[in-house]
Amino acid sequence: MRNKSRIRIVWGLAPALGALLAGAALAAPDAAMQERLAPCTACHGDGTSQTEGVPSLGGQQADYVVTQLFQFREKQRTAPPMNDVAAGFSDDDLRVYADAVATLPAPAWSGPAADPALVARAQALVAKHQCNSCHGADLTGRDAIPRIRAQREEYLAQALAAYKSNARPGYDPAMNEVAQDLSDADIKDLAAYVSRL
């Protein structure tokens, strides 16, 4: 990724996001929060999504989740039905939901190992585009940067394609910039590899 854009936040969002991200960490969700999370887990699963096109949320960074919920609420990111779900959330609600989501167990690949040729191609792409510098050495994310390790393959491919076409604007333009250099074959290889970690 280009160093100057790696973790840059669009300045218009910085004050609001800063306030949300500064919220105190909360304990594991209680019964009331589990009930509130039920609509989330109905689609996203209890950490691992079983629904095509719907991302797994387990092990996700709370700061990333609160940022995404904020973008859904403010209609800066369009993803039905998430815009309707987040529409009535207060800033406190965003933080509480994000902290609760972050307690869900991380997804893990349980299928066969990836083909060695695929692994070699994808690892070269990860190194070339410096994916580890933002998403972490093991791609589990940090701060407001998402966990992508063991994410659903078709969701990863869809997200990368949307970044490339600029159909999915990020709060930071780094992913849109990186994706410009990805071919369709690159996207397919990266999604297959990362989903199998």
C-alpha positions in Angstrom: 0.0 0.0 0.0 1.1 3.5 -0.5 2.6 4.8 2.8 0.9 8.2 2.8 -2.6 6.8 2.5 -2.2 3.7 4.6 -4.1 4.7 7.7 -5.4 8.2 6.7 -8.9 9.0 7.8 -11.0 11.4 5.9 -10.8 14.5 8.0 -14.5 15.3 7.9 -15.2 12.0 9.8 -12.3 12.3 12.3 -14.1 14.2 15.1 -17.2 12.0 15.1 -15.2 8.7 14.8 -12.7 9.8 17.4 -15.5 10.3 19.9 -17.0 6.9 19.1 -13.6 5.1 19.1 -12.7 6.6 22.5 -15.7 4.9 24.3 -14.8 2.7 27.2 -14.4 -1.0 26.7 -17.4 -2.9 27.9 -17.7 -6.4 29.5 -18.9 -9.4 27.5 -22.5 -9.1 26.3 -25.1 -9.8 29.0 -28.4 -11.5 28.3 -30.0 -8.2 27.2 -27.2 -7.6 24.7 -27.4 -11.1 23.4 -31.0 -10.5 22.7 -30.1 -7.2 20.9 -27.5 -9.1 18.9 -29.9 -11.7 17.8 -30.8 -9.9 14.5 -27.1 -9.6 13.8 -26.3 -13.2 14.4 -29.3 -14.3 12.5 -27.6 -13.2 9.3 -23.9 -13.0 10.3 -23.9 -16.2 12.5 -22.4 -16.6 15.9 -19.0 -15.4 14.7 -18.9 -17.4 11.4 -21.4 -16.5 8.7 -23.1 -19.4 6.9 -24.8 -17.0 4.5 -23.3 -16.3 1.1 -22.3 -12.7 0.7 -22.7 -11.9 4.4 -19.4 -11.4 6.3 -18.4 -13.3 9.4 -18.1 -10.9 12.3 -16.3 -13.0 14.9 -13.0 -11.8 16.1 -13.5 -8.4 14.3 -12.0 -5.3 15.8 -14.5 -3.3 17.8 -13.1 0.0 16.4 -13.6 -1.3 12.9 -17.2 -2.4 13.7 -18.1 1.0 15.2 -16.7 2.7 12.2 -18.7 0.6 9.8 -21.9 1.0 11.8 -21.3 4.8 11.8 -20.9 4.7 8.0 -24.1 2.7 7.7 -26.0 5.0 9.9 -24.8 8.1 8.1 -25.4 6.4 4.7 -21.7 6.9 3.8 -21.7 3.2 3.0 -24.7 1.6 1.4 -25.4 -2.1 2.2 -29.0 -3.1 2.7 -30.3 -3.9 5.3 -27.5 -2.5 7.4 -28.5 1.1 6.7 -31.9 0.5 8.1 -30.6 -1.4 11.0 -28.1 1.3 12.1 -30.5 4.2 11.3 -31.8 4.6 14.8 -28.6 3.9 16.7 -27.2 6.5 19.0 -23.5 7.0 19.3 -23.6 4.9 22.5 -25.5 2.2 20.7 -22.8 2.0 18.0 -20.1 1.5 20.7 -22.2 -1.1 22.7 -23.0 -3.1 19.6 -19.4 -2.9 18.3 -18.0 -4.1 21.7 -20.5 -7.0 21.8 -19.7 -8.1 18.2 -16.0 -8.1 19.1 -16.7 -10.8 21.7 -18.0 -13.3 19.0 -15.5 -16.2 18.3 -13.3 -15.7 15.3 -14.0 -17.8 12.2 -11.6 -20.5 11.3 -11.1 -22.4 8.0 -12.1 -26.1 8.3 -11.9 -27.3 4.8 -8.9 -28.7 2.8 -5.7 -26.8 2.6 -5.2 -24.4 -0.3 -3.4 -25.5 -3.4 0.4 -24.8 -3.0 0.4 -22.9 -6.3 -2.4 -20.7 -5.1 -0.7 -20.1 -1.8 2.5 -19.0 -3.6 0.7 -16.6 -5.9 -1.4 -15.1 -3.1 1.5 -14.7 -0.7 3.4 -12.8 -3.4 0.4 -10.5 -3.8 0.1 -10.0 0.0 3.8 -9.1 0.0 3.6 -6.8 -3.0 0.6 -4.9 -1.7 1.8 -4.9 1.9 -1.5 -6.3 3.2 0.3 -7.3 6.5 1.3 -3.7 7.2 -2.3 -2.7 7.8 -4.2 -5.9 8.5 -1.4 -7.4 10.7 1.1 -10.1 10.3 -1.6 -12.8 10.6 -4.3 -10.7 8.9 -6.4 -10.5 12.1 -6.7 -6.7 11.9 -5.9 -4.0 14.5 -7.7 -0.9 15.7 -10.0 0.3 13.0 -8.5 -2.1 10.4 -10.6 -5.2 9.9 -9.8 -8.8 10.4 -9.8 -10.5 7.0 -8.3 -13.9 8.0 -10.8 -16.7 7.4 -13.4 -14.3 6.1 -15.9 -15.7 3.6 -14.2 -16.1 0.2 -17.0 -14.6 -1.9 -17.4 -11.7 0.5 -13.6 -10.9 0.2 -13.8 -11.1 -3.6 -16.8 -8.9 -3.7 -15.3 -6.3 -1.3 -12.0 -6.2 -3.3 -13.9 -5.8 -6.6 -16.0 -3.0 -5.0 -12.9 -1.2 -3.8 -11.4 -1.5 -7.3 -14.5 0.0 -9.0 -14.9 2.6 -6.2 -18.4 1.3 -5.6 -17.3 0.8 -2.0 -15.7 3.9 -0.6 -13.6 3.4 2.5 -13.3 6.0 5.3 -9.6 5.7 4.2 -8.8 5.6 0.5 -6.0 3.1 0.9 -8.0 0.0 -0.2 -9.4 1.8 -3.2 -5.9 2.8 -4.2 -4.4 -0.7 -3.7 -7.3 -2.5 -5.5 -6.6 -0.5 -8.7 -3.6 -2.7 -9.4 -5.4 -6.0 -8.8 -6.5 -8.1 -11.8 -9.6 -10.3 -11.6 -7.3 -13.2 -11.2 -5.4 -11.5 -8.3 -8.7 -10.8 -6.6 -9.8 -14.4 -7.0 -6.4 -15.7 -5.6 -6.3 -13.3 -2.7 -9.9 -14.1 -1.7 -9.3 -17.9 -1.9 -6.1 -17.7 0.1 -7.2 -15.4 2.8 -10.5 -17.2 3.4 -8.5 -20.5 3.9 -6.2 -19.1 6.6 
